Amino acid sequence: MNIFKKNATFKPKKRIPEGTKQYQLKKYAEATLGSGNLQLAVALPEGEDLNEWLAVNTVDFYNQINMLYGTITDYCTNESCSVMSAGKKYEYHWADGVTVKKPIRVTAPDYIDRLMTWIQGFLDNDEVFPSRMGDPFPKNFSAIVKNIFKRLFRVYAHMYHDHFSQIVTLGEEAHLNTSFKHFIYFVNEFKLVDRKELAPLKELIETLLNKGSGEEKTKSSEKKKKRKKKKK
């Protein structure tokens, strides 16, 4: 069964060209993620450029969220989600500052489609996300990345508030939780999203961070015990 509708909001996966610095950083990120230590996985590798690291992870989260949202497009329709929201308390209107300067009220599928198209425009622009090593990043790169992450968070918020029961039915909740936990560690590390923007998932974030902190302390403790045993 194909879980993606032909007309669904689902953008092609953005690939980082092999042989580039960003590709090397992507491989490093995948390796550190495999360790299970998210604090280590999100930290800027020693001696690496911050903008390169932000660029690699922006592409990664764009791809992750694209895939996760793609699993629920049968449920997230113009009829069921007539406005982009995170529950009843939070509503998001669309504006890109170019074609839509004044925020407009749109359905959730329309908002997410516009968002992913908007982000893809940046990712495909070599003047914003340079693919060749040595090419400079724009001076406002940090601001662009912060705006992208702020808006990507809204997709997570919509999925958790309005579609979590369907995500559980599909057996995708573990993937969503893992992806979101990684996302939160990353945005916290580099202060990419204001705390007030994270309010729709405040309790979940606190739970994930507290749980993650405990798990990482346990793993660290176990590693120390193993080292002591080896010394004996």
Disulfide bonds with the S-S distance in Angstrom:
none
